[in-house]
Amino acid sequence: MKILGPGLVTGSSDDDPSGIATYSQAGAAFGLSTLWTALITFPLMASIQQMCARIGLATSHGLAGTIKTYYSKPILYLMLLFSFPAIIMNISADIAGMGAVGNLLFPSIHASYFCFFFTILLLVLIIYLPYQKIAAVLKYLCIVLLVYLIVPFLYKQDWIAVLKATFIPTITFDKNFIGILVAILGTTISPYLFFWQTTMEVEDMKSKKNHLIVNKKIIREMKIDVDFGMLFSNIVMFFIILTTGTVLFNGGIHQIDTVEQAAQALKPLAGDSAYLLFAIGVIGTGLLAIPVLSGSLSYIITETFGWKEGLDKKFSKAKGFYIVIAISLILGLAMNYIGISPVKALIYSAILYGLTAPILIAIILHISNNKKIMGKDTNTKMINLFGFAALALMTAAGVTLIYMQLT
């Protein structure tokens, strides 16, 4: 647990309420047909996040700061332009999911009150807690995700069919299937995670007061942390698709638009235990993911414009940084009150991630193979292999989706 830190939090935050809704829709609509994506995306996620972590260790800067130093400003502004709306929509969908599930657990309290409560709670905690306490809270919140590993065992499973779906990929060339495939890729290999991982490695090094020395032990511990975090994330993803792909798909429920619908649908088919665990997990993952989302956006903006930043700083020392976090949370909350559908926000943000990730992955590959930036810490051949595979897969999925939308 001492070694585990930024990698575990990054991986676990990937399974946020919007991700849960995406995986639930994949399972409900296509059964077990997308289970294989959990197996395929693990090495791709791990390789990209390792590159990001290594960039943070080698440069002592976040990803936005590194791009600003070594690349042209239009590239940086392009990343900011695409990242801002996608992250805000993601925050909005997560807040809506938490509020709706809170209402399911306590029907007498309207979902909007839960949305407001969770937003204020997160804002207060992010501003007043120092980085080390935030990191500790986030790390132990990851335990909440274990509930999704329990749910499938509360329902009878055909494990032969599960194994086949896991190891034999199924692809249907229609717009809906490709759309959900891009959404899965977009919500697992998400650009905001690249920025968060890089910056958190820097923050973690500063908190340990050894940021001047990057040795083999630190690199090895980083790899363990990242690999464990990404594996944990994909196991949770696998079990969510497994749960909805058996319980809901076999029960004739093929359209799930929100996480509360997924939780409600489980109740009559798999029992109260599955329903309660699923609902509690949504709130826990929201509390974990929203600080990561808002923090990532704030790091991107403050590094872009050279403002003082850092979760380790007090509000008075980094006002711009915390104001950006506050604005992102308020905008995310506001979207739930002005008639913008959180479902559309969820799908659009996931697809936007899927379409913009290839550009950012290409930049990360270029940085992490540049000896002028990385010194001796450039990519290994294996990491490059998986990195270029991730680039090719994300590009192919995005291009196919655009083609199908146009034709």
N, C-alpha and C positions, 0 to 999 in steps of 0.2 A: 504493500500500500504506500510505502514511502517513495518508491520509484514511480508509481502511477500518479499522473497529474494531468498536464495539458492534453495529452493524447486520449486519455480515458474520458475527460470532460468533452472534448471535441467530438469523439465518436458517439458518445451517449446523447449529446445535444442534437445529433443528426436524426434521432428518433423522437422528434418533437410532435405535438398534436397534428400539425399539418402533414408530417411524414406518416403518422399513424393513419390519417384519413386516406392518404395516397395508397398505402399498403393495403388498407381495408377494402378500398374500391377495387384494387387489383385482384384480391382474393375473391371478393363477392362477384365480380364480373366474369372472371376467367378461371375460377377454381384454383387448382394447383399449378396452372400453366406458367406462372411467373416465379415459382419457387427458385428456379435455377439462377435468377438474377442475384440472389444473395450470395451464391457461391462465386459467381463471376466478378462481382463488384468488389469483393474483399481485397484481393491483391492489388486491384487498381486504386482503390481508396487509400490503402496502406502506403503504396508507393508515392502517390501525390502528397499525402500528409507528411511523409518522411522528408520529402524534398522541402516542403514548407518549413518544417521544424529545423532542418539543417540550414536553410537560408537565415532563419532567425538567430541560430547559434553562431553562424559564421559572420554575419553582418551587424549583429546587435540592433537591427532595425526590423520593423514590421514589413510586410510585403508591399504596402503602399509606399512606405518610405524608401524601400529598395528600388522600386520602379521609378520613383521620382528622382532618385540620385543617378540612375544609370540609363534611363530611357526617356524618350521625348514626352512632353506634357500631354499631348493629345491622347496618347495611350492611357495615361493615368486618368484623365478626364472621362474617357470612354468607359473605363471600368467603373468609375463613380456614377456615371449616367445610368448604366445598366444595373448596378448593385443597389442604388437607393430605392427605386420603386419595388424591386423584387423583395428586398429585406423588409420594407414597410408592410407589404402585402402579407409576407410570411408572419410577421409579428401580429398583424390583425387577425389572421386565421387562427393563430395559436391562442390569442386572448379570447376569441369567440368560442373556440373549442373548450377551453378551460371553464368559461362562464356557463356554457350549455351543459357540460357534465356536472358542474356544481349544482345547477338547477335540477338535474336528474337525481342527485343524491339528497337534495333538500328542496323538494318541489314547492314549498311555501315561499321560497325566496326567488325572485325573478333573475334570470340569467344576466341581465344588464348590471345588476348590483354586484354579482360575482365578478364580472369583467372589470368594473371600476375598482373593486376591492383588490383584486390580484395586481392590477396595474399600479396602484398606489403602493402596495406592499413591496413590489419589485423595485420601484423607483427609490423608496426609502432605503431598502437594503443595499442597493447598488451604490448609492451616494454615501451612506454613512459607514458601511463596513469596509475595512482595509482589504487590500488584495488577498493577503494570506487567508483571511477568514472567508472571503468570497470563494476562493479556490477550494478550501476545505468543505464548505457547504455544498458547492457544486459537485465535488467528488463523491460525497456520501449520498447526494440526491440520486446518483446513478443507480443506487441499490433498488430504487423504485421500479426500474425497468425489468427487474427480475420477475415481476408479477406476470409479464407476458410469456415467460417460459413455463408458467404453471397452467395457464388457461387451456392450452390444447389437450392436456392430460385429464381435464374434466369432461372430455367428450371423446367418444369412441373414434379411433383413427384407423385408416387403412394404410399401414406403414409401408407396404410394398409399393402402393401408388405414390406415396410421399417420396420414397427413394428414387423412383423412376423420374418423377417431376423435378427432383433436385439435380440429378446427374445427366438427364437427357433433355437438352433445351428444346422448348417448343416456341415457334414464332409464327404468328398469323399476320399476313400482310394486308391488314385493313387499318383504316385511320384510327379506330378506337384502340386497337391493341398497340399500335405504334405510339399513339398518344400516351397511353399509360406506361409504356416502356420508357419513353423520354422523361415522363414525370418521375418514374422510379429512379432513373439515372440522375435526374436533376436534383432530387431530394436526398440522394445518397452521396453523390459527388458534387456538393454544393459550393459555389465560389466563396460564400461568406465564411465557410470553414477554413478555406485556404488562408484568408486574412487572420482569422482568429488563432489558428495553430501557430503561425509564424510569430505573431505578437506575444502569445502566451509563453512561448519558449523564452523570449527576451525577458518578459516579466518574471518568469520562474527563475531564470538565471540571476536577475537582480535581487530577488527575494532571498536567494541562497548566498548572495554576495560572492559568487565565483564567476561573474560574467567575463572576466578578463582571461580566463583559462578554459579553453574547450579541448578536452583530452578524450582519449578513446573510451574511458569509463562513461563520460557524459553522453557521448554518441551512442554507446551501447544501451544505456538506460533510456535514452530517447527512443531508440528503435523498439525496445520492449514496451514502453508506454504507448507509443503510437500503434504498434501491431495489436496489442491487447485491446486498446480502445476501439479500433476499427473492427476487430473480430467480435467484440461484445455488441457493437452496433448492428452488425450484420446478422448475428444470432437472433437478436430481438426482432429485426426486420423479418427474418425467416419465420419466426413463430407467429408474428402477426398475420402474415400472408397465409400461413398454415391454418390458423384459427378461423379466419374469415373464409378461406378457400374450402374448408370442409363444412363448418357449421352453417354459414350464411349461403354459400353457393348451393350446397346440397339441400338447404331448406327453401330454395326457390327465391331467395333475396339476392338480386343481381345488381342493384343500384344503391350504393352507399355514398351520400354526398358529404356527410359530416361525421365527426367522431362520436357524437351523441347518438346518431342513428345506428352506428356500429355497435355501441354499447347496448342500446335498447333492443336491437335485433338479436343479440346474444341471449338476452334474458329468458325468453320462452323456449329457445332451442337448446341452450347449454346450461341453463340454471342461474340462480341468483349469484352464486360464487363467481362464475366467469364474468358476469355483468359488473359486479362491484369491483373486482380486481382490474378489469379493463378501464373502468371509469376513474378509479384512484390513480392508475398509471398515467392517464392523460393529464391530470393536474400536476403530478410530480414531474413529468417530462416538460410541461409548460414552464414550470418554475426553473427548471434547468436550462431550457433552450432560449427563452426570451432574453436573459442577460447576455448570452453568447451572441444572439442576433443583434441586439442594440449595441453591445460593446464592439462587435465587428464593424458596424457602420460608423460608429464614433471614431474608431482607430483609423478607418479609411479616410474620413473627412479631415480629422485633425492632422494626420501625417501629410495629406495632400496640401494643406494650407499652412503647415508649419506651426500649428498651435501646440501648446503644452498638453500632453496626454498621459494617461496611465491610471489604471485602477488602484495603483499603489499611492497615488497622490490624493490629498484632501481636496474638497470642492473648491476652496479658496485658491488653491494652487493650479487648478486645471478647470476653470469655470466653463470654457468652451467645450471641453470634452464631455462633461456631465450634462451640459445644456443640450448637446446633440442627442445624448441618450434619452433625456427627458422628452425632447421633441419627437423622437422616434416612437416612444411608448405612447405619447398622447395622440400622435397621428394614427398609430395602429388601433388605439381604442376608438378614436373618432370614426374610423371607417365602419365600425359596427353600428353607428348611430345615424349615418347619413345615407343608408340604403344600398351600400355597396355589398354585394353578396360575398361572405367569407369563403364560400365554396369556389366561386370564380376567382377570388383573390388567391386561394390556395393553388388551384390548377395553373393559373397564369404565372404565379411565382415559380412553381416547379418547372414549368416548360421554359420560362425565361432563364432560369438557372441552367437548364439543359442546353439551351441555345448559346449562352454566353460562356459557359465553362470551357469549351474548346479553346477559345481565344486566350483565356487566362492560363490554362494548362500549357499551351504553347509558350507563353511568356515564362512560366515557372521552369519549364524544361530548359529554356535558353539561359535563364539565370543560374540554375543549379549545375549547368555544364560549363559555365564561364569561369575560368581560372582567375581572371582579374577580380572577380567578385568573391568567389568561393575559396580561392587558394587551393589547399590540398583536399578540401571537403567536397569536391565535385561528385556527381552521381557515379555509382557503380554501373556496370553493364546490365545487371539484373533489374535495378531500379529504372534505368532508361527503357528497358524492354517493356516493363509494365506501364511506365509513363506514356510511351508512344502508343501502346495498346489502348490506354484510357482515352488518349487524344483521338485515335482512329474510331473507337466505338462511339464516343460522344458526338463526333462530327457526323458519322454515318447516320446515327439515330436522328440528329437534328435536321440534316438535309432531307432524309426520308420523310420526316414529319412535314416539313415545309412543302415538299413536292406533293404529298397527299392532300394537304390543305388547299393547294392551288389547283389541283386536278380533280 
